[in-house]
Amino acid sequence: MVKLVWNENFERRYKKWARKHPDLISTFEEKVSLFEVEPFHPSLKTHMLRGKLNKVWAIYINYEYRLTVRFEEEHTVAILVNVGSHEEVY
């Protein structure tokens, strides 16, 4: 099980994203719940990023939208970083 950390920056980004995409809130919640239990479940397509986003991981919300996180404490804590389209988060 992974403990999620929602900091102020992510909270702001999420609220903005949720206002634009109210139809995806339930999908986001389902993916986050699954991520808490099994962070590398195949349906999440969890993968590490490279370059300037080194040590950040991306999770699929759906085909267009991603959630990015930074793991700490050997993958037992995940700090939520950003949510948005591929272009917005990368």
SEGU-444121 format. One record per residue: residue in three letters; residue number from 1; x, y, z of N, C-alpha, C, O, CB in turn. Coordinates in nm, 2 decimals. Glycine has a CB too. Layout:
<atoms>
+------+-----+--------+--------+--------+--------+--------+--------+--------+--------+--------+--------+--------+--------+--------+--------+--------+
: type : seq :    n_u :    n_v :    n_w :   ca_u :   ca_v :   ca_w :    c_u :    c_v :    c_w :    o_u :    o_v :    o_w :   cb_u :   cb_v :   cb_w :
+------+-----+--------+--------+--------+--------+--------+--------+--------+--------+--------+--------+--------+--------+--------+--------+--------+
:  ALA : NUM :      X :      Y :      Z :      X :      Y :      Z :      X :      Y :      Z :      X :      Y :      Z :      X :      Y :      Z :
...
+------+-----+--------+--------+--------+--------+--------+--------+--------+--------+--------+--------+--------+--------+--------+--------+--------+
</atoms>
This chain:
<atoms>
+------+-----+--------+--------+--------+--------+--------+--------+--------+--------+--------+--------+--------+--------+--------+--------+--------+
: type : seq :    n_u :    n_v :    n_w :   ca_u :   ca_v :   ca_w :    c_u :    c_v :    c_w :    o_u :    o_v :    o_w :   cb_u :   cb_v :   cb_w :
+------+-----+--------+--------+--------+--------+--------+--------+--------+--------+--------+--------+--------+--------+--------+--------+--------+
:  MET :   1 :   0.08 :  -0.12 :   0.00 :   0.00 :   0.00 :   0.00 :   0.09 :   0.12 :   0.00 :   0.19 :   0.13 :   0.07 :  -0.10 :   0.00 :   0.12 :
:  VAL :   2 :   0.05 :   0.22 :  -0.08 :   0.12 :   0.35 :  -0.09 :   0.05 :   0.46 :  -0.02 :  -0.07 :   0.47 :  -0.04 :   0.15 :   0.38 :  -0.24 :
:  LYS :   3 :   0.12 :   0.54 :   0.05 :   0.06 :   0.66 :   0.12 :   0.07 :   0.77 :   0.02 :   0.18 :   0.80 :  -0.03 :   0.13 :   0.69 :   0.26 :
:  LEU :   4 :  -0.04 :   0.84 :  -0.01 :  -0.04 :   0.96 :  -0.10 :  -0.03 :   1.09 :  -0.02 :  -0.09 :   1.10 :   0.08 :  -0.17 :   0.96 :  -0.19 :
:  VAL :   5 :   0.05 :   1.18 :  -0.08 :   0.07 :   1.31 :  -0.02 :   0.02 :   1.41 :  -0.12 :   0.08 :   1.43 :  -0.23 :   0.22 :   1.33 :   0.02 :
:  TRP :   6 :  -0.08 :   1.48 :  -0.08 :  -0.14 :   1.59 :  -0.16 :  -0.08 :   1.72 :  -0.10 :  -0.13 :   1.77 :   0.01 :  -0.30 :   1.59 :  -0.16 :
:  ASN :   7 :   0.01 :   1.79 :  -0.17 :   0.06 :   1.92 :  -0.12 :  -0.02 :   2.03 :  -0.18 :  -0.11 :   2.01 :  -0.26 :   0.21 :   1.94 :  -0.15 :
:  GLU :   8 :   0.01 :   2.15 :  -0.13 :  -0.07 :   2.27 :  -0.18 :  -0.06 :   2.29 :  -0.33 :  -0.16 :   2.32 :  -0.40 :  -0.03 :   2.39 :  -0.11 :
:  ASN :   9 :   0.06 :   2.27 :  -0.39 :   0.07 :   2.29 :  -0.53 :  -0.01 :   2.19 :  -0.61 :  -0.08 :   2.23 :  -0.70 :   0.22 :   2.27 :  -0.57 :
:  PHE :  10 :  -0.01 :   2.07 :  -0.57 :  -0.09 :   1.97 :  -0.64 :  -0.24 :   1.99 :  -0.62 :  -0.32 :   1.98 :  -0.71 :  -0.06 :   1.82 :  -0.59 :
:  GLU :  11 :  -0.28 :   2.03 :  -0.50 :  -0.42 :   2.06 :  -0.47 :  -0.47 :   2.17 :  -0.56 :  -0.58 :   2.16 :  -0.62 :  -0.43 :   2.11 :  -0.32 :
:  ARG :  12 :  -0.39 :   2.27 :  -0.59 :  -0.43 :   2.38 :  -0.68 :  -0.44 :   2.33 :  -0.82 :  -0.54 :   2.36 :  -0.89 :  -0.33 :   2.50 :  -0.68 :
:  ARG :  13 :  -0.35 :   2.25 :  -0.86 :  -0.35 :   2.20 :  -1.00 :  -0.47 :   2.10 :  -1.02 :  -0.53 :   2.11 :  -1.12 :  -0.22 :   2.12 :  -1.03 :
:  TYR :  14 :  -0.49 :   2.02 :  -0.92 :  -0.60 :   1.93 :  -0.93 :  -0.74 :   2.00 :  -0.94 :  -0.82 :   1.97 :  -1.02 :  -0.60 :   1.83 :  -0.81 :
:  LYS :  15 :  -0.76 :   2.10 :  -0.86 :  -0.89 :   2.17 :  -0.86 :  -0.91 :   2.24 :  -0.99 :  -1.02 :   2.24 :  -1.04 :  -0.89 :   2.28 :  -0.75 :
:  LYS :  16 :  -0.80 :   2.30 :  -1.05 :  -0.81 :   2.36 :  -1.18 :  -0.85 :   2.26 :  -1.29 :  -0.94 :   2.28 :  -1.37 :  -0.68 :   2.43 :  -1.22 :
:  TRP :  17 :  -0.78 :   2.14 :  -1.28 :  -0.81 :   2.03 :  -1.38 :  -0.95 :   1.98 :  -1.36 :  -1.02 :   1.96 :  -1.46 :  -0.70 :   1.92 :  -1.36 :
:  ALA :  18 :  -0.99 :   1.96 :  -1.24 :  -1.12 :   1.90 :  -1.21 :  -1.23 :   2.00 :  -1.26 :  -1.34 :   1.95 :  -1.31 :  -1.14 :   1.88 :  -1.06 :
:  ARG :  19 :  -1.21 :   2.13 :  -1.25 :  -1.31 :   2.22 :  -1.30 :  -1.33 :   2.21 :  -1.45 :  -1.44 :   2.22 :  -1.50 :  -1.28 :   2.37 :  -1.26 :
:  LYS :  20 :  -1.22 :   2.19 :  -1.52 :  -1.22 :   2.17 :  -1.66 :  -1.28 :   2.04 :  -1.71 :  -1.34 :   2.03 :  -1.81 :  -1.08 :   2.19 :  -1.72 :
:  HIS :  21 :  -1.26 :   1.94 :  -1.62 :  -1.30 :   1.80 :  -1.66 :  -1.38 :   1.73 :  -1.55 :  -1.34 :   1.63 :  -1.50 :  -1.17 :   1.72 :  -1.69 :
:  PRO :  22 :  -1.50 :   1.78 :  -1.52 :  -1.58 :   1.72 :  -1.42 :  -1.62 :   1.57 :  -1.45 :  -1.64 :   1.49 :  -1.36 :  -1.70 :   1.80 :  -1.39 :
:  ASP :  23 :  -1.62 :   1.54 :  -1.58 :  -1.66 :   1.41 :  -1.63 :  -1.55 :   1.31 :  -1.60 :  -1.58 :   1.19 :  -1.60 :  -1.69 :   1.41 :  -1.78 :
:  LEU :  24 :  -1.43 :   1.35 :  -1.57 :  -1.32 :   1.26 :  -1.54 :  -1.28 :   1.24 :  -1.39 :  -1.19 :   1.17 :  -1.36 :  -1.20 :   1.31 :  -1.61 :
:  ILE :  25 :  -1.36 :   1.31 :  -1.31 :  -1.32 :   1.31 :  -1.16 :  -1.34 :   1.16 :  -1.11 :  -1.25 :   1.12 :  -1.04 :  -1.42 :   1.40 :  -1.08 :
:  SER :  26 :  -1.45 :   1.09 :  -1.15 :  -1.46 :   0.96 :  -1.10 :  -1.35 :   0.86 :  -1.15 :  -1.31 :   0.77 :  -1.08 :  -1.60 :   0.90 :  -1.14 :
:  THR :  27 :  -1.31 :   0.88 :  -1.28 :  -1.20 :   0.80 :  -1.33 :  -1.07 :   0.83 :  -1.26 :  -1.00 :   0.74 :  -1.22 :  -1.19 :   0.83 :  -1.48 :
:  PHE :  28 :  -1.05 :   0.96 :  -1.23 :  -0.93 :   1.00 :  -1.15 :  -0.93 :   0.93 :  -1.02 :  -0.83 :   0.87 :  -0.98 :  -0.92 :   1.15 :  -1.14 :
:  GLU :  29 :  -1.04 :   0.93 :  -0.95 :  -1.05 :   0.87 :  -0.82 :  -1.03 :   0.72 :  -0.82 :  -0.97 :   0.67 :  -0.73 :  -1.19 :   0.90 :  -0.75 :
:  GLU :  30 :  -1.09 :   0.66 :  -0.92 :  -1.07 :   0.51 :  -0.94 :  -0.92 :   0.48 :  -0.96 :  -0.87 :   0.39 :  -0.89 :  -1.15 :   0.46 :  -1.05 :
:  LYS :  31 :  -0.85 :   0.55 :  -1.04 :  -0.71 :   0.53 :  -1.07 :  -0.63 :   0.55 :  -0.95 :  -0.53 :   0.48 :  -0.92 :  -0.66 :   0.62 :  -1.19 :
:  VAL :  32 :  -0.66 :   0.66 :  -0.87 :  -0.58 :   0.69 :  -0.75 :  -0.60 :   0.58 :  -0.65 :  -0.51 :   0.54 :  -0.58 :  -0.62 :   0.83 :  -0.70 :
:  SER :  33 :  -0.72 :   0.54 :  -0.63 :  -0.75 :   0.43 :  -0.54 :  -0.68 :   0.30 :  -0.57 :  -0.62 :   0.24 :  -0.49 :  -0.90 :   0.40 :  -0.53 :
:  LEU :  34 :  -0.68 :   0.27 :  -0.70 :  -0.60 :   0.15 :  -0.75 :  -0.45 :   0.17 :  -0.72 :  -0.38 :   0.08 :  -0.68 :  -0.63 :   0.12 :  -0.90 :
:  PHE :  35 :  -0.40 :   0.29 :  -0.75 :  -0.26 :   0.32 :  -0.73 :  -0.22 :   0.30 :  -0.59 :  -0.11 :   0.26 :  -0.56 :  -0.23 :   0.46 :  -0.78 :
:  GLU :  36 :  -0.31 :   0.34 :  -0.49 :  -0.27 :   0.33 :  -0.35 :  -0.25 :   0.18 :  -0.31 :  -0.17 :   0.15 :  -0.23 :  -0.39 :   0.39 :  -0.27 :
:  VAL :  37 :  -0.33 :   0.10 :  -0.37 :  -0.33 :  -0.05 :  -0.34 :  -0.22 :  -0.12 :  -0.42 :  -0.14 :  -0.20 :  -0.37 :  -0.46 :  -0.11 :  -0.37 :
:  GLU :  38 :  -0.21 :  -0.09 :  -0.55 :  -0.12 :  -0.16 :  -0.64 :  -0.06 :  -0.06 :  -0.74 :  -0.11 :  -0.05 :  -0.85 :  -0.19 :  -0.28 :  -0.71 :
:  PRO :  39 :   0.04 :   0.01 :  -0.70 :   0.10 :   0.12 :  -0.78 :   0.15 :   0.08 :  -0.92 :   0.16 :   0.17 :  -1.01 :   0.21 :   0.19 :  -0.71 :
:  PHE :  40 :   0.18 :  -0.04 :  -0.94 :   0.23 :  -0.09 :  -1.07 :   0.13 :  -0.18 :  -1.14 :   0.17 :  -0.27 :  -1.22 :   0.36 :  -0.16 :  -1.05 :
:  HIS :  41 :   0.00 :  -0.16 :  -1.11 :  -0.10 :  -0.24 :  -1.18 :  -0.09 :  -0.21 :  -1.33 :  -0.08 :  -0.09 :  -1.37 :  -0.25 :  -0.20 :  -1.13 :
:  PRO :  42 :  -0.10 :  -0.31 :  -1.42 :  -0.09 :  -0.29 :  -1.56 :  -0.18 :  -0.18 :  -1.62 :  -0.15 :  -0.12 :  -1.72 :  -0.11 :  -0.42 :  -1.63 :
:  SER :  43 :  -0.30 :  -0.17 :  -1.57 :  -0.40 :  -0.07 :  -1.62 :  -0.35 :   0.07 :  -1.60 :  -0.40 :   0.16 :  -1.67 :  -0.54 :  -0.09 :  -1.57 :
:  LEU :  44 :  -0.26 :   0.09 :  -1.50 :  -0.22 :   0.23 :  -1.47 :  -0.10 :   0.27 :  -1.56 :  -0.07 :   0.39 :  -1.58 :  -0.17 :   0.24 :  -1.33 :
:  LYS :  45 :  -0.03 :   0.17 :  -1.62 :   0.08 :   0.19 :  -1.71 :   0.18 :   0.28 :  -1.64 :   0.24 :   0.38 :  -1.70 :   0.04 :   0.26 :  -1.84 :
:  THR :  46 :   0.21 :   0.26 :  -1.52 :   0.30 :   0.34 :  -1.44 :   0.44 :   0.33 :  -1.50 :   0.49 :   0.22 :  -1.52 :   0.31 :   0.29 :  -1.29 :
:  HIS :  47 :   0.50 :   0.44 :  -1.53 :   0.64 :   0.44 :  -1.59 :   0.72 :   0.56 :  -1.54 :   0.66 :   0.67 :  -1.51 :   0.63 :   0.44 :  -1.74 :
:  MET :  48 :   0.85 :   0.54 :  -1.53 :   0.94 :   0.65 :  -1.49 :   0.97 :   0.74 :  -1.61 :   0.98 :   0.70 :  -1.72 :   1.07 :   0.59 :  -1.43 :
:  LEU :  49 :   0.98 :   0.87 :  -1.58 :   1.01 :   0.97 :  -1.68 :   1.16 :   0.99 :  -1.68 :   1.23 :   0.96 :  -1.59 :   0.93 :   1.10 :  -1.66 :
:  ARG :  50 :   1.21 :   1.06 :  -1.78 :   1.35 :   1.09 :  -1.80 :   1.37 :   1.24 :  -1.82 :   1.27 :   1.32 :  -1.82 :   1.41 :   1.01 :  -1.91 :
:  GLY :  51 :   1.49 :   1.28 :  -1.83 :   1.53 :   1.42 :  -1.86 :   1.50 :   1.51 :  -1.74 :   1.53 :   1.47 :  -1.63 :   1.45 :   1.47 :  -1.98 :
:  LYS :  52 :   1.44 :   1.62 :  -1.77 :   1.41 :   1.72 :  -1.66 :   1.31 :   1.66 :  -1.55 :   1.31 :   1.72 :  -1.44 :   1.36 :   1.85 :  -1.71 :
:  LEU :  53 :   1.24 :   1.56 :  -1.59 :   1.14 :   1.50 :  -1.49 :   1.20 :   1.37 :  -1.44 :   1.12 :   1.28 :  -1.40 :   1.01 :   1.47 :  -1.56 :
:  ASN :  54 :   1.33 :   1.36 :  -1.43 :   1.40 :   1.24 :  -1.38 :   1.34 :   1.22 :  -1.23 :   1.33 :   1.31 :  -1.16 :   1.55 :   1.26 :  -1.37 :
:  LYS :  55 :   1.32 :   1.09 :  -1.20 :   1.27 :   1.05 :  -1.07 :   1.12 :   1.08 :  -1.05 :   1.07 :   1.07 :  -0.94 :   1.35 :   1.12 :  -0.96 :
:  VAL :  56 :   1.05 :   1.12 :  -1.16 :   0.91 :   1.14 :  -1.15 :   0.85 :   1.03 :  -1.23 :   0.90 :   0.98 :  -1.33 :   0.86 :   1.28 :  -1.21 :
:  TRP :  57 :   0.73 :   0.98 :  -1.18 :   0.66 :   0.87 :  -1.25 :   0.53 :   0.92 :  -1.30 :   0.47 :   1.01 :  -1.24 :   0.64 :   0.75 :  -1.15 :
:  ALA :  58 :   0.48 :   0.86 :  -1.41 :   0.36 :   0.89 :  -1.47 :   0.26 :   0.78 :  -1.46 :   0.30 :   0.66 :  -1.47 :   0.37 :   0.94 :  -1.62 :
:  ILE :  59 :   0.13 :   0.81 :  -1.44 :   0.03 :   0.71 :  -1.43 :  -0.08 :   0.75 :  -1.53 :  -0.12 :   0.87 :  -1.54 :  -0.03 :   0.70 :  -1.29 :
:  TYR :  60 :  -0.14 :   0.66 :  -1.61 :  -0.24 :   0.69 :  -1.70 :  -0.38 :   0.70 :  -1.63 :  -0.42 :   0.62 :  -1.55 :  -0.26 :   0.58 :  -1.81 :
:  ILE :  61 :  -0.44 :   0.82 :  -1.65 :  -0.58 :   0.83 :  -1.60 :  -0.67 :   0.78 :  -1.72 :  -0.76 :   0.70 :  -1.69 :  -0.61 :   0.98 :  -1.57 :
:  ASN :  62 :  -0.64 :   0.82 :  -1.84 :  -0.70 :   0.77 :  -1.96 :  -0.60 :   0.80 :  -2.07 :  -0.49 :   0.84 :  -2.05 :  -0.84 :   0.84 :  -1.99 :
:  TYR :  63 :  -0.65 :   0.78 :  -2.19 :  -0.56 :   0.80 :  -2.31 :  -0.49 :   0.93 :  -2.31 :  -0.37 :   0.94 :  -2.35 :  -0.63 :   0.77 :  -2.44 :
:  GLU :  64 :  -0.56 :   1.04 :  -2.27 :  -0.51 :   1.17 :  -2.29 :  -0.45 :   1.23 :  -2.16 :  -0.36 :   1.31 :  -2.17 :  -0.62 :   1.26 :  -2.33 :
:  TYR :  65 :  -0.50 :   1.19 :  -2.04 :  -0.46 :   1.25 :  -1.92 :  -0.37 :   1.17 :  -1.83 :  -0.38 :   1.04 :  -1.83 :  -0.58 :   1.29 :  -1.84 :
:  ARG :  66 :  -0.27 :   1.23 :  -1.76 :  -0.18 :   1.16 :  -1.68 :  -0.17 :   1.23 :  -1.54 :  -0.21 :   1.34 :  -1.52 :  -0.04 :   1.17 :  -1.74 :
:  LEU :  67 :  -0.13 :   1.15 :  -1.45 :  -0.10 :   1.19 :  -1.31 :   0.05 :   1.16 :  -1.29 :   0.09 :   1.05 :  -1.32 :  -0.19 :   1.12 :  -1.20 :
:  THR :  68 :   0.12 :   1.26 :  -1.24 :   0.26 :   1.24 :  -1.21 :   0.28 :   1.24 :  -1.06 :   0.22 :   1.32 :  -0.99 :   0.35 :   1.35 :  -1.28 :
:  VAL :  69 :   0.38 :   1.15 :  -1.02 :   0.41 :   1.14 :  -0.88 :   0.56 :   1.12 :  -0.86 :   0.63 :   1.09 :  -0.95 :   0.33 :   1.02 :  -0.82 :
:  ARG :  70 :   0.60 :   1.15 :  -0.74 :   0.74 :   1.13 :  -0.70 :   0.74 :   1.03 :  -0.58 :   0.68 :   1.06 :  -0.48 :   0.81 :   1.27 :  -0.66 :
:  PHE :  71 :   0.80 :   0.92 :  -0.60 :   0.81 :   0.82 :  -0.49 :   0.92 :   0.86 :  -0.39 :   1.02 :   0.92 :  -0.42 :   0.84 :   0.68 :  -0.55 :
:  GLU :  72 :   0.89 :   0.82 :  -0.27 :   0.99 :   0.83 :  -0.16 :   0.98 :   0.71 :  -0.07 :   0.88 :   0.64 :  -0.08 :   0.97 :   0.96 :  -0.07 :
:  GLU :  73 :   1.08 :   0.69 :   0.01 :   1.08 :   0.58 :   0.10 :   1.05 :   0.45 :   0.04 :   0.96 :   0.37 :   0.08 :   0.98 :   0.60 :   0.21 :
:  GLU :  74 :   1.13 :   0.42 :  -0.07 :   1.12 :   0.29 :  -0.14 :   0.98 :   0.25 :  -0.18 :   0.93 :   0.14 :  -0.16 :   1.18 :   0.18 :  -0.05 :
:  HIS :  75 :   0.92 :   0.35 :  -0.25 :   0.79 :   0.33 :  -0.31 :   0.67 :   0.31 :  -0.21 :   0.57 :   0.25 :  -0.24 :   0.79 :   0.22 :  -0.40 :
:  THR :  76 :   0.69 :   0.36 :  -0.08 :   0.58 :   0.35 :   0.01 :   0.51 :   0.48 :   0.03 :   0.40 :   0.48 :   0.09 :   0.64 :   0.30 :   0.15 :
:  VAL :  77 :   0.57 :   0.59 :  -0.02 :   0.51 :   0.72 :  -0.01 :   0.51 :   0.78 :  -0.15 :   0.62 :   0.77 :  -0.22 :   0.58 :   0.81 :   0.09 :
:  ALA :  78 :   0.40 :   0.84 :  -0.20 :   0.40 :   0.90 :  -0.33 :   0.35 :   1.04 :  -0.32 :   0.24 :   1.06 :  -0.27 :   0.31 :   0.82 :  -0.43 :
:  ILE :  79 :   0.43 :   1.14 :  -0.36 :   0.39 :   1.28 :  -0.36 :   0.33 :   1.31 :  -0.49 :   0.40 :   1.29 :  -0.59 :   0.52 :   1.37 :  -0.32 :
:  LEU :  80 :   0.21 :   1.35 :  -0.49 :   0.14 :   1.38 :  -0.62 :   0.20 :   1.51 :  -0.67 :   0.21 :   1.61 :  -0.60 :  -0.01 :   1.39 :  -0.60 :
:  VAL :  81 :   0.23 :   1.52 :  -0.80 :   0.31 :   1.63 :  -0.85 :   0.22 :   1.71 :  -0.95 :   0.20 :   1.83 :  -0.93 :   0.43 :   1.58 :  -0.93 :
:  ASN :  82 :   0.15 :   1.65 :  -1.04 :   0.07 :   1.72 :  -1.14 :  -0.03 :   1.63 :  -1.20 :  -0.02 :   1.50 :  -1.20 :   0.16 :   1.78 :  -1.25 :
:  VAL :  83 :  -0.13 :   1.69 :  -1.26 :  -0.24 :   1.61 :  -1.33 :  -0.27 :   1.70 :  -1.46 :  -0.29 :   1.82 :  -1.45 :  -0.36 :   1.58 :  -1.25 :
:  GLY :  84 :  -0.29 :   1.63 :  -1.57 :  -0.32 :   1.71 :  -1.69 :  -0.30 :   1.62 :  -1.81 :  -0.27 :   1.50 :  -1.81 :  -0.25 :   1.84 :  -1.70 :
:  SER :  85 :  -0.31 :   1.69 :  -1.93 :  -0.28 :   1.62 :  -2.05 :  -0.13 :   1.59 :  -2.07 :  -0.05 :   1.64 :  -1.99 :  -0.33 :   1.71 :  -2.17 :
:  HIS :  86 :  -0.10 :   1.51 :  -2.16 :   0.04 :   1.47 :  -2.19 :   0.13 :   1.60 :  -2.20 :   0.23 :   1.61 :  -2.14 :   0.05 :   1.39 :  -2.32 :
:  GLU :  87 :   0.08 :   1.70 :  -2.28 :   0.16 :   1.82 :  -2.30 :   0.17 :   1.90 :  -2.17 :   0.27 :   1.97 :  -2.15 :   0.10 :   1.90 :  -2.41 :
:  GLU :  88 :   0.07 :   1.90 :  -2.09 :   0.07 :   1.98 :  -1.97 :   0.16 :   1.93 :  -1.86 :   0.22 :   2.01 :  -1.79 :  -0.07 :   1.99 :  -1.91 :
:  VAL :  89 :   0.17 :   1.80 :  -1.84 :   0.25 :   1.74 :  -1.73 :   0.39 :   1.71 :  -1.77 :   0.48 :   1.70 :  -1.69 :   0.18 :   1.62 :  -1.68 :
:  TYR :  90 :   0.42 :   1.69 :  -1.90 :   0.56 :   1.66 :  -1.94 :   0.64 :   1.78 :  -1.98 :   0.75 :   1.77 :  -2.02 :   0.56 :   1.56 :  -2.06 :
+------+-----+--------+--------+--------+--------+--------+--------+--------+--------+--------+--------+--------+--------+--------+--------+--------+
</atoms>
